[in-house]
C-alpha cells in the first residue's frame, strides 16, 4: 500500500484551508470535523467526496457513533486525522 508523498501534501493543503465561518466555505465544498480521540479538527472538502464509497464508510461510522442528532450540529467523522488525510489524498488523486 503506497501513495505519492506529493499528493498527500497537496491533499493536506486542500483540506486544511483556514476557513473560520460557514460563509467562508467555497461553493461546492463542505466542512467536516474529524474526532481524533476527543481532539476535533476541521477540514473543508469537496462535496463530491461524500458520494464516494470509501467516504460512505466514514459516514456510516459517524451515524453509528453520533446518530443524526449530534450535539454540535455538524458533520463529525470518528476516525484518526491520519486515516482521514489518507482517504482524502486517495480521493484527490
Secondary structure, 3 states (H helix, E strand, C coil): CCCCHHHHHHHHHHHCCCCCCHHHCCCCEEEEEEEECCEEEEEEEEHHHHHCHHHHHHHHHHHHHHCCCCCCCCCEECCCHHHHHHHHHHHHC
